[in-house]
Amino acid sequence: MLKLLQNVYLKNPESSDLGLKIISNSIEMVNELGFESFTFKKLGERIESPESSIYRYFENKRPV
């Protein structure tokens, strides 16, 4: 399992099924698309969840 630094998230993604889905799909998408082409909008479409649900966990895609 990937260990996330506390200062990179607003809500711990390991605390819910949605959070874990966000993390696993984000990793896959960054590998497929590259970091610059990866967006929360695309991630939301892939996991079939509103983009706003991702912002509950992460303020943005940039690491601290």
MIVOVO-561825 format. One record per residue: residue in one letter; x, y, z of N, C-alpha, C, O, CB in turn. Coordinates in steps of 0.1 Angstrom, whole numbers, plus 5000, padded with zeros to 4 digits. Each point is the difference from the previous one (the first is absolute). Glycine has a CB too. Layout:
// residues N
AXYZXYZXYZXYZXYZ/...
END
This chain:
// residues 64
M500849885000499250125000500950125000501050015007497249875005/L501350224981500750134999499850085013498950015005500949994970/K501250065030499950085012500050154996500950054994500349785020/L497750234990499750144996500550095012499749975011498449974974/L502550175011500450105010498750085004499250034992503249994999/Q497550015022498850065005499850144994498850044998501549835023/N500750204975499950144995499550004986499950114994501849965022/V498149824977499550014986498649974999499450024988502849905005/Y497050055017498649984999499250085010500550035011500049744980/L498350265006499150065009499249905009499950025012499850174971/K499949705011499449895007500849874996500349984989497350145011/N502749805010500849884997499349914990498949955004502150075020/P499549964965499449924990499949855004499249924994501650244989/E500149805026499949865005498949975009499849895005502750114993/S496750115005498949985009498749964994499049985007502150195007/S498949824973498749964993500349934987501150004994497850205016/D500149734985500149934987500250104989500849974991497749845018/L500850304991500250104990501450055000500650024989497050055013/G502949965009501450055001501049904995500950044992498450095028/L500549754983500949894994499949994985501049984993498849905029/K499050144973499750004986500750124993500649984989497249905015/I502250235003500650124994501549984999500650034990497750115021/I502349805000501549985000500449904989500950034992499150025032/S499349844976500449894990499850044986500949984991498649855026/N499450244980499850044986500950124996500450024989497249905013/S502750175008500950114997501449954996500650054990498250095027/I501749764990501349944997500049944985500950024993499549935032/E498549974972499949954987499950104989500749994990498149825020/M500450304993499950104990501250084998500350044988497349975018/V503250025004501250084999501049914991500750064992498950065031/N500449754980500949924992499549994985500950004991499649865029/E498250154978499549994986500250134993500450014988498049825019/L501250284999499850134994501250105002500350094992497349885011/G503250005008501050105004499450105010498850025000502449954978/F499650085031499650095010499250124995499050045005502949885009/E498750154976499450124995498749984993499150095000503250004997/S497449804997498749974994499049945009498850004997502449964982/F499250005033499149955010499250125006500650105004500949705001/T497250184996499250105007498949945009499749884998500650274982/F499249925030499049955008498749984993499249915003501850215016/K498849964970498849974992500149874993499049925000500850334996/K501349724998500249864994499949895010499449904997502050214986/L499149915029500049905010498549985005499649895001502750185006/G497050044994498649995004499249924990499249915004501050305008/E500049814975499449934990500349855000499149914999500950294987/R501349775017500449865000499449925012499649894999502550184990/I497850005023499549935011498550025002499449955010502850085001/E497250044979498650035000499550065013499149965007500649854978/S501050305019499750085011500250154997500950034992499849785024/P498650284990500150144996501550055004500649955009496950084995/E503050054987501350065003500150065014501050005006499250054969/S498750015029499950065014500349905011500650045010497850134981/S501349715007500349895010501549995002500549975011497449914983/I502950144995501449985001500650125008501049995008499149894970/Y499350245020500550125007499749995015500650085008499050054972/R499649785025499849985014501249935006500350025012497249964985/Y503349954995501249935005501350084997500950005008497949794988/F501250284992501250064996499750144994499050024993502149765002/E499650325010499850144995500450024986499350074992501250015031/N500549854972500550014986500949884998500349925009499550334990/K500749744988500849884997501550025003500849914998497550044984/R502050175021501550035003500449955013499450035010500450174976/P501349735015500649965013500550125007500450104994500249684997/V499450215022500550115009501550024999500650085006497549885009/
END
